[in-house]
Amino acid sequence: METDKTDKTDKDILVEGLKKMGISLACMLLGPTLLHIALTNREKPLFIPILIVGIIICALAMYFAFRGLMTIMDSMFKKKK
């Protein structure tokens, strides 16, 4: 019996998804760290810029986690043409 190409994981797309998840992990560590640094030093002159950068990096962590999971799911379950 011949197997169909639709039931196999596409390795290239899987690697791309894992890279996005790695970027998300780095952002998940960096964002809260910057927020903590900013919120513990409210009297410093760089409070606002560090706070803004921390919030942006936290948002990027959520974006890359979502895109990474969607890419990994596509590599496993999306039908190839």
A tleap script that builds the chain and sets N, CA, C and O, in Angstrom:
source leaprc.protein.ff14SB
mol = sequence {
  NMET GLU THR ASP LYS THR ASP LYS THR ASP
  LYS ASP ILE LEU VAL GLU GLY LEU LYS LYS
  MET GLY ILE SER LEU ALA CYS MET LEU LEU
  GLY PRO THR LEU LEU HIE ILE ALA LEU THR
  ASN ARG GLU LYS PRO LEU PHE ILE PRO ILE
  LEU ILE VAL GLY ILE ILE ILE CYS ALA LEU
  ALA MET TYR PHE ALA PHE ARG GLY LEU MET
  THR ILE MET ASP SER MET PHE LYS LYS LYS
  CLYS
}
set mol.1.N position { 0.831 -1.167 0.000 }
set mol.1.CA position { 0.000 0.000 0.000 }
set mol.1.C position { 0.889 1.247 0.000 }
set mol.1.O position { 1.848 1.335 0.767 }
set mol.2.N position { 0.570 2.178 -0.841 }
set mol.2.CA position { 1.378 3.383 -0.998 }
set mol.2.C position { 0.932 4.446 0.013 }
set mol.2.O position { -0.261 4.697 0.184 }
set mol.3.N position { 1.919 5.068 0.681 }
set mol.3.CA position { 1.574 6.112 1.656 }
set mol.3.C position { 1.455 7.453 0.962 }
set mol.3.O position { 2.156 7.736 -0.009 }
set mol.4.N position { 0.565 8.258 1.471 }
set mol.4.CA position { 0.309 9.575 0.910 }
set mol.4.C position { 1.289 10.581 1.515 }
set mol.4.O position { 1.722 10.397 2.653 }
set mol.5.N position { 1.645 11.630 0.790 }
set mol.5.CA position { 2.574 12.646 1.267 }
set mol.5.C position { 1.980 13.549 2.343 }
set mol.5.O position { 2.718 14.297 2.985 }
set mol.6.N position { 0.678 13.498 2.555 }
set mol.6.CA position { 0.039 14.429 3.479 }
set mol.6.C position { 0.215 14.042 4.943 }
set mol.6.O position { -0.058 14.864 5.817 }
set mol.7.N position { 0.659 12.827 5.246 }
set mol.7.CA position { 0.737 12.402 6.637 }
set mol.7.C position { 2.133 12.522 7.233 }
set mol.7.O position { 2.378 11.988 8.315 }
set mol.8.N position { 3.034 13.191 6.574 }
set mol.8.CA position { 4.389 13.343 7.086 }
set mol.8.C position { 4.654 14.790 7.469 }
set mol.8.O position { 4.090 15.716 6.886 }
set mol.9.N position { 5.515 14.969 8.452 }
set mol.9.CA position { 5.888 16.307 8.905 }
set mol.9.C position { 6.889 16.910 7.934 }
set mol.9.O position { 7.863 16.261 7.552 }
set mol.10.N position { 6.648 18.147 7.538 }
set mol.10.CA position { 7.583 18.873 6.683 }
set mol.10.C position { 8.695 19.436 7.563 }
set mol.10.O position { 8.466 20.352 8.353 }
set mol.11.N position { 9.893 18.888 7.423 }
set mol.11.CA position { 11.004 19.235 8.311 }
set mol.11.C position { 11.441 20.693 8.177 }
set mol.11.O position { 11.795 21.317 9.177 }
set mol.12.N position { 11.424 21.248 6.966 }
set mol.12.CA position { 11.855 22.631 6.776 }
set mol.12.C position { 10.931 23.609 7.496 }
set mol.12.O position { 11.394 24.557 8.129 }
set mol.13.N position { 9.631 23.376 7.399 }
set mol.13.CA position { 8.670 24.250 8.066 }
set mol.13.C position { 8.760 24.055 9.581 }
set mol.13.O position { 8.594 25.013 10.335 }
set mol.14.N position { 9.019 22.830 10.030 }
set mol.14.CA position { 9.171 22.558 11.448 }
set mol.14.C position { 10.367 23.316 12.023 }
set mol.14.O position { 10.267 23.893 13.106 }
set mol.15.N position { 11.484 23.321 11.319 }
set mol.15.CA position { 12.669 24.045 11.774 }
set mol.15.C position { 12.386 25.542 11.841 }
set mol.15.O position { 12.826 26.214 12.774 }
set mol.16.N position { 11.661 26.065 10.866 }
set mol.16.CA position { 11.296 27.480 10.883 }
set mol.16.C position { 10.434 27.800 12.118 }
set mol.16.O position { 10.625 28.833 12.759 }
set mol.17.N position { 9.508 26.930 12.439 }
set mol.17.CA position { 8.673 27.122 13.622 }
set mol.17.C position { 9.477 27.056 14.909 }
set mol.17.O position { 9.226 27.821 15.841 }
set mol.18.N position { 10.444 26.145 14.967 }
set mol.18.CA position { 11.281 26.036 16.158 }
set mol.18.C position { 12.172 27.258 16.327 }
set mol.18.O position { 12.456 27.661 17.455 }
set mol.19.N position { 12.617 27.851 15.228 }
set mol.19.CA position { 13.396 29.092 15.309 }
set mol.19.C position { 12.549 30.218 15.888 }
set mol.19.O position { 13.022 30.996 16.717 }
set mol.20.N position { 11.290 30.300 15.446 }
set mol.20.CA position { 10.390 31.327 15.989 }
set mol.20.C position { 10.153 31.101 17.480 }
set mol.20.O position { 10.071 32.060 18.248 }
set mol.21.N position { 10.043 29.852 17.886 }
set mol.21.CA position { 9.855 29.557 19.301 }
set mol.21.C position { 11.104 29.914 20.107 }
set mol.21.O position { 10.998 30.322 21.264 }
set mol.22.N position { 12.275 29.764 19.511 }
set mol.22.CA position { 13.518 30.166 20.178 }
set mol.22.C position { 13.586 31.672 20.376 }
set mol.22.O position { 14.010 32.151 21.428 }
set mol.23.N position { 13.161 32.419 19.352 }
set mol.23.CA position { 13.106 33.874 19.475 }
set mol.23.C position { 12.111 34.252 20.564 }
set mol.23.O position { 12.359 35.168 21.348 }
set mol.24.N position { 10.995 33.552 20.612 }
set mol.24.CA position { 9.984 33.812 21.643 }
set mol.24.C position { 10.549 33.547 23.037 }
set mol.24.O position { 10.295 34.319 23.962 }
set mol.25.N position { 11.302 32.478 23.196 }
set mol.25.CA position { 11.892 32.162 24.492 }
set mol.25.C position { 12.856 33.256 24.936 }
set mol.25.O position { 12.857 33.650 26.102 }
set mol.26.N position { 13.674 33.746 24.010 }
set mol.26.CA position { 14.605 34.824 24.345 }
set mol.26.C position { 13.839 36.085 24.764 }
set mol.26.O position { 14.227 36.763 25.716 }
set mol.27.N position { 12.770 36.390 24.060 }
set mol.27.CA position { 11.956 37.558 24.407 }
set mol.27.C position { 11.235 37.358 25.735 }
set mol.27.O position { 11.046 38.311 26.491 }
set mol.28.N position { 10.831 36.113 26.021 }
set mol.28.CA position { 10.167 35.834 27.291 }
set mol.28.C position { 11.095 36.031 28.477 }
set mol.28.O position { 10.635 36.344 29.575 }
set mol.29.N position { 12.376 35.855 28.279 }
set mol.29.CA position { 13.340 36.081 29.352 }
set mol.29.C position { 13.754 37.552 29.447 }
set mol.29.O position { 13.899 38.097 30.541 }
set mol.30.N position { 13.941 38.180 28.294 }
set mol.30.CA position { 14.445 39.555 28.267 }
set mol.30.C position { 13.382 40.588 28.650 }
set mol.30.O position { 13.679 41.537 29.375 }
set mol.31.N position { 12.154 40.413 28.173 }
set mol.31.CA position { 11.096 41.394 28.413 }
set mol.31.C position { 10.783 41.614 29.886 }
set mol.31.O position { 10.847 42.749 30.358 }
set mol.32.N position { 10.444 40.558 30.630 }
set mol.32.CA position { 10.172 40.757 32.056 }
set mol.32.C position { 11.381 41.258 32.845 }
set mol.32.O position { 11.227 41.989 33.823 }
set mol.33.N position { 12.581 40.868 32.421 }
set mol.33.CA position { 13.781 41.376 33.089 }
set mol.33.C position { 13.889 42.884 32.924 }
set mol.33.O position { 14.174 43.597 33.886 }
set mol.34.N position { 13.662 43.373 31.707 }
set mol.34.CA position { 13.695 44.821 31.480 }
set mol.34.C position { 12.581 45.534 32.238 }
set mol.34.O position { 12.794 46.623 32.771 }
set mol.35.N position { 11.397 44.930 32.291 }
set mol.35.CA position { 10.313 45.533 33.062 }
set mol.35.C position { 10.660 45.619 34.540 }
set mol.35.O position { 10.372 46.626 35.186 }
set mol.36.N position { 11.271 44.585 35.076 }
set mol.36.CA position { 11.673 44.598 36.478 }
set mol.36.C position { 12.723 45.674 36.742 }
set mol.36.O position { 12.649 46.402 37.732 }
set mol.37.N position { 13.695 45.762 35.848 }
set mol.37.CA position { 14.731 46.791 35.996 }
set mol.37.C position { 14.113 48.181 35.942 }
set mol.37.O position { 14.467 49.050 36.740 }
set mol.38.N position { 13.201 48.396 35.017 }
set mol.38.CA position { 12.583 49.715 34.880 }
set mol.38.C position { 11.737 50.060 36.106 }
set mol.38.O position { 11.798 51.183 36.605 }
set mol.39.N position { 10.953 49.104 36.589 }
set mol.39.CA position { 10.034 49.396 37.685 }
set mol.39.C position { 10.722 49.497 39.049 }
set mol.39.O position { 10.152 50.067 39.979 }
set mol.40.N position { 11.922 48.962 39.182 }
set mol.40.CA position { 12.649 49.103 40.444 }
set mol.40.C position { 13.497 50.369 40.472 }
set mol.40.O position { 13.993 50.746 41.534 }
set mol.41.N position { 13.674 51.026 39.344 }
set mol.41.CA position { 14.474 52.253 39.270 }
set mol.41.C position { 13.651 53.392 38.694 }
set mol.41.O position { 14.011 53.960 37.662 }
set mol.42.N position { 12.559 53.727 39.346 }
set mol.42.CA position { 11.657 54.757 38.819 }
set mol.42.C position { 12.257 56.150 38.821 }
set mol.42.O position { 11.816 56.998 38.045 }
set mol.43.N position { 13.234 56.414 39.654 }
set mol.43.CA position { 13.806 57.762 39.722 }
set mol.43.C position { 14.926 57.994 38.704 }
set mol.43.O position { 15.413 59.116 38.565 }
set mol.44.N position { 15.328 56.962 38.007 }
set mol.44.CA position { 16.409 57.094 37.008 }
set mol.44.C position { 15.884 57.761 35.737 }
set mol.44.O position { 14.689 57.678 35.452 }
set mol.45.N position { 16.753 58.420 34.970 }
set mol.45.CA position { 16.291 59.109 33.753 }
set mol.45.C position { 15.876 58.170 32.617 }
set mol.45.O position { 15.135 58.583 31.724 }
set mol.46.N position { 16.337 56.923 32.633 }
set mol.46.CA position { 16.000 55.990 31.561 }
set mol.46.C position { 14.792 55.118 31.904 }
set mol.46.O position { 14.578 54.087 31.266 }
set mol.47.N position { 14.005 55.515 32.898 }
set mol.47.CA position { 12.852 54.720 33.322 }
set mol.47.C position { 11.859 54.513 32.178 }
set mol.47.O position { 11.477 53.377 31.897 }
set mol.48.N position { 11.440 55.577 31.523 }
set mol.48.CA position { 10.420 55.487 30.467 }
set mol.48.C position { 10.923 54.701 29.251 }
set mol.48.O position { 10.208 53.814 28.785 }
set mol.49.N position { 12.127 54.984 28.711 }
set mol.49.CA position { 12.577 54.198 27.541 }
set mol.49.C position { 12.724 52.697 27.836 }
set mol.49.O position { 12.356 51.866 27.007 }
set mol.50.N position { 13.255 52.354 29.002 }
set mol.50.CA position { 13.419 50.936 29.334 }
set mol.50.C position { 12.056 50.278 29.529 }
set mol.50.O position { 11.868 49.124 29.142 }
set mol.51.N position { 11.108 50.993 30.121 }
set mol.51.CA position { 9.761 50.461 30.301 }
set mol.51.C position { 9.089 50.197 28.950 }
set mol.51.O position { 8.463 49.154 28.757 }
set mol.52.N position { 9.221 51.141 28.022 }
set mol.52.CA position { 8.623 50.981 26.689 }
set mol.52.C position { 9.252 49.805 25.949 }
set mol.52.O position { 8.542 49.002 25.345 }
set mol.53.N position { 10.577 49.699 25.991 }
set mol.53.CA position { 11.268 48.591 25.317 }
set mol.53.C position { 10.854 47.253 25.943 }
set mol.53.O position { 10.656 46.274 25.224 }
set mol.54.N position { 10.724 47.203 27.262 }
set mol.54.CA position { 10.297 45.969 27.935 }
set mol.54.C position { 8.902 45.537 27.521 }
set mol.54.O position { 8.651 44.351 27.302 }
set mol.55.N position { 7.988 46.505 27.412 }
set mol.55.CA position { 6.619 46.183 26.998 }
set mol.55.C position { 6.596 45.693 25.550 }
set mol.55.O position { 5.879 44.747 25.225 }
set mol.56.N position { 7.370 46.326 24.694 }
set mol.56.CA position { 7.434 45.906 23.286 }
set mol.56.C position { 8.001 44.491 23.171 }
set mol.56.O position { 7.493 43.681 22.396 }
set mol.57.N position { 9.044 44.193 23.932 }
set mol.57.CA position { 9.651 42.861 23.869 }
set mol.57.C position { 8.689 41.802 24.409 }
set mol.57.O position { 8.650 40.688 23.886 }
set mol.58.N position { 7.913 42.129 25.445 }
set mol.58.CA position { 6.902 41.183 25.949 }
set mol.58.C position { 5.835 40.911 24.885 }
set mol.58.O position { 5.392 39.774 24.720 }
set mol.59.N position { 5.426 41.959 24.167 }
set mol.59.CA position { 4.447 41.771 23.092 }
set mol.59.C position { 5.044 40.921 21.967 }
set mol.59.O position { 4.355 40.072 21.400 }
set mol.60.N position { 6.308 41.142 21.644 }
set mol.60.CA position { 6.970 40.330 20.616 }
set mol.60.C position { 7.068 38.868 21.040 }
set mol.60.O position { 6.972 37.976 20.197 }
set mol.61.N position { 7.257 38.609 22.328 }
set mol.61.CA position { 7.310 37.224 22.823 }
set mol.61.C position { 5.987 36.516 22.553 }
set mol.61.O position { 5.973 35.365 22.115 }
set mol.62.N position { 4.877 37.204 22.816 }
set mol.62.CA position { 3.564 36.594 22.554 }
set mol.62.C position { 3.349 36.383 21.057 }
set mol.62.O position { 2.823 35.350 20.644 }
set mol.63.N position { 3.757 37.368 20.240 }
set mol.63.CA position { 3.591 37.249 18.788 }
set mol.63.C position { 4.392 36.063 18.237 }
set mol.63.O position { 3.859 35.240 17.493 }
set mol.64.N position { 5.680 35.984 18.612 }
set mol.64.CA position { 6.514 34.905 18.088 }
set mol.64.C position { 6.084 33.540 18.613 }
set mol.64.O position { 6.224 32.541 17.908 }
set mol.65.N position { 5.563 33.477 19.837 }
set mol.65.CA position { 5.061 32.199 20.353 }
set mol.65.C position { 3.852 31.746 19.536 }
set mol.65.O position { 3.755 30.576 19.165 }
set mol.66.N position { 2.940 32.663 19.259 }
set mol.66.CA position { 1.761 32.317 18.458 }
set mol.66.C position { 2.161 31.893 17.050 }
set mol.66.O position { 1.711 30.856 16.563 }
set mol.67.N position { 3.011 32.696 16.387 }
set mol.67.CA position { 3.420 32.363 15.023 }
set mol.67.C position { 4.219 31.059 14.985 }
set mol.67.O position { 4.070 30.272 14.051 }
set mol.68.N position { 5.063 30.826 15.990 }
set mol.68.CA position { 5.835 29.596 16.039 }
set mol.68.C position { 4.962 28.370 16.192 }
set mol.68.O position { 5.171 27.363 15.515 }
set mol.69.N position { 3.976 28.451 17.089 }
set mol.69.CA position { 3.063 27.320 17.263 }
set mol.69.C position { 2.237 27.073 16.006 }
set mol.69.O position { 2.012 25.924 15.625 }
set mol.70.N position { 1.786 28.142 15.363 }
set mol.70.CA position { 1.015 27.973 14.129 }
set mol.70.C position { 1.877 27.342 13.029 }
set mol.70.O position { 1.393 26.499 12.273 }
set mol.71.N position { 3.140 27.741 12.934 }
set mol.71.CA position { 4.039 27.181 11.928 }
set mol.71.C position { 4.302 25.700 12.206 }
set mol.71.O position { 4.314 24.885 11.283 }
set mol.72.N position { 4.510 25.356 13.472 }
set mol.72.CA position { 4.743 23.955 13.828 }
set mol.72.C position { 3.501 23.117 13.524 }
set mol.72.O position { 3.616 22.006 13.006 }
set mol.73.N position { 2.335 23.632 13.837 }
set mol.73.CA position { 1.094 22.906 13.538 }
set mol.73.C position { 0.906 22.741 12.028 }
set mol.73.O position { 0.460 21.691 11.565 }
set mol.74.N position { 1.247 23.782 11.262 }
set mol.74.CA position { 1.157 23.680 9.803 }
set mol.74.C position { 2.106 22.612 9.266 }
set mol.74.O position { 1.768 21.894 8.325 }
set mol.75.N position { 3.295 22.507 9.864 }
set mol.75.CA position { 4.247 21.511 9.371 }
set mol.75.C position { 3.754 20.088 9.618 }
set mol.75.O position { 4.109 19.165 8.885 }
set mol.76.N position { 2.941 19.918 10.647 }
set mol.76.CA position { 2.462 18.566 10.976 }
set mol.76.C position { 1.136 18.221 10.305 }
set mol.76.O position { 0.955 17.093 9.845 }
set mol.77.N position { 0.210 19.170 10.241 }
set mol.77.CA position { -1.146 18.828 9.850 }
set mol.77.C position { -1.618 19.410 8.513 }
set mol.77.O position { -2.638 18.967 7.986 }
set mol.78.N position { -0.908 20.384 7.957 }
set mol.78.CA position { -1.375 20.998 6.720 }
set mol.78.C position { -1.125 20.046 5.553 }
set mol.78.O position { -0.063 19.432 5.447 }
set mol.79.N position { -2.124 19.937 4.684 }
set mol.79.CA position { -1.998 19.060 3.526 }
set mol.79.C position { -1.130 19.724 2.474 }
set mol.79.O position { -1.284 20.905 2.163 }
set mol.80.N position { -0.218 18.937 1.940 }
set mol.80.CA position { 0.677 19.434 0.892 }
set mol.80.C position { 0.015 19.260 -0.469 }
set mol.80.O position { -0.723 18.301 -0.697 }
set mol.81.N position { 0.288 20.194 -1.364 }
set mol.81.CA position { -0.305 20.134 -2.708 }
set mol.81.C position { 0.569 19.366 -3.659 }
set mol.81.O position { 0.225 19.217 -4.831 }
savepdb mol mol.pdb
quit
